[in-house]
Amino acid sequence: MALLLEPTYLFTNSDTSHRTMSNQLKLIALDAEDLAVLSAHTQDAVLKANEIEYIAVEGQLAFPLHRFAWEAETAKRLFFKKYERRLALLQFSKVKNVRTKNITRNDANQVLNLLAIIFTPSAAKDDPAGSIEFTFAGDAAIVIEVECIEAKLSDLGAAWAARAKPKHERIEDEHIQGQGSGKGFS
């Protein structure tokens, strides 16, 4: 399971039952199961295409996103009575290659809605390498080739009220299995 780092609190009161608004989520993913937890916490996050940073010489991919705080949905809230979003940073290390589909990296007006993050292992047995696909609404995607899964999700500040809770229709299993072929990526 994803490692939960020590949360940072904005309040100093020892009673933590009211702190869900100020908890800053910090997760590390080191395997496919951990990555599924990161995917769940970033589902419906929005980000700008021009804020995606890939530093090839360091093997790093990172981008800030405004994530919907799914974990706070049923928690007791101090200020926001409905739903909230949080600014977070998603970082991946050990990245060997990045491909995109329907994303214009220098477009400051292109907003991406993250739907899922999926790991596909390499064909070699016991090899930690593989590809990680970020699926976005509007048939956009990022696929990164990695030596191994090494990812971090960190909230960067306080929450703010979200206008509404995202809604999704159920997708049939055969549609999901057809994803991730890599066709159409640049």
N, C-alpha and C positions, 0 to 999 in steps of 0.2 A: 504494500500500500504506500501511497505517496507520503513522504516525510513531511510532517507539519512542523515548521520552524516556530520558534517562540513568538507569539503575537506581540505587537506593539500596541499599547493602550494610550489613548489620549486622556483618560481619566485616571486618577490615582486612588480612588475609593477601592477598598478591598472586595466589595460586593461586585462580582462580574456578571450577574444576571441581566443587567441593563446595558452591557457594553457591546452588543452585537453591531451597533452602528459604527463604533470606533475600532473594532478589531480589524487589524490589517492581516489579511490572508497571505501566507508565505508557504509555498509548496515546492518540493523538489521531485522530479520524476527521473527514475533511473532504469525503468523497464516499461513494458507495454501496459501493465496493469496500472502503474503510477500515471502513465500518460493518459489513460482513460479518465482518471480522476481530474487531471488538468483540463482535459477536454470538457468534462461536465461543468467545471467552474468557469470556463471561458465561452461556453455556448451562448450565442446571441451577443457576444461582445462586438463593438464597432471600432474601427480604426481607419486612419487615412492611409492611402497607398504610398504617399510620399514620405511617411514616417517609418517605413520598413527599412531597417539597416542590416546590410550583410557585409561583414568584414572578412573577405576571403582569406587573407593571410593569417588571421587569428581563428578562422573556422567558427565565427560567431554570427548568429542571426538574432535580431532583437527588434521588438516594436512595442510602443505603448498602445494600450487599448482601454476602452471604456466598457468594463464587463458588467453584465447584469448579475447582481449578488443573489444567486439562487440559494445559497446557504442561509441567507437572512430572511427568506420568504416567510417562514413560519415563526421566526424568532421574535421575542418581545422587542419592540422598538421604542427608543427614547423620543426621537423627533419625528421620523417619517412613519406614518401610519400604514403605508402601502408597500411600495417596492423601492429598491435603491440600486444605483450604479456606482461603480468605483473605478478610479483610474488605477491601472496596473501595468506592470512591465512583464512581458513574456520573452524569455531568453533561451536560446538553444546553443549549446557548444558542440564541438566535434563535427561541425558541418563541413562536408566536402564539396557540395554542389547545391545550387538553388535554381529551380525552374518555376516559371509562372505561367498562368493561363488567364487571359482576359483581365490583366492587371497592368495599368500604366504607372510605373513606379514614380515618375516625376509629376503626376497629376495630384495637385493639392486638393482638388474637388472630388476625387474618387473616394467614396466611403465604402468600406467593405464590412459585411456582416458575417462574422465567423459562426459556422454551424457545427463543425466537428474537427477534431485532430485525430488522425488514424495512423498507426505504425504498421508497416509491412516489413517483416524480417527478410534478410537476404536468403538466398536459396541454400547457402552453405550451413550445415548443421553446426550448432554451438558457436556461430558467428554472431556477435552482438550488433553488427551493422545492419542497415536497412534503409527504408525511406519513410519519411513522415509527411503525410498529406494534410494540409490545412484546406478544408472545403468551405467556401464562402457562398452566400446567396448570389444569384445571377450568373451561375456557371463559372465563377472565378475560383482559382486555386493556386496554392503554392505547394511545391513538392521539394523537400530537401533530402539529400542523401547524407546519412550520418554514419560515423564510425561506430557509434553506440548512442543510446538514449541518454542525454544529459540536459535536462531542462529545468527552468526555474520560473515560477509565477510569483510576483510580489506586488501586493497593493502598495500604492505610493502615497495615499492620502485619505482624507475623510470621504464619506459617502455623500451622495446627493439624491434627491427624490427622482425616481424614474416616472415617466408619464404613464406607462402601462406595463403589464407583464407580457412578454413575448408569447405567442401561441404558435403551435406547430400541428400540422396534420400528420397522422401516422404514415410511415412509408413501409411498403411491403419489403420483406427480407430479400427477395430476388433483385430488387432495385439497388439495395445497399451493396450486395455482393458484386454487382457490376461496376462499382466505383473503384477508382485508384489504378486504372490501367496505365495511366501516364500518357495516353493519346491526347494530342492537341496541346501539349505543354511546350513552352519555348525555353 
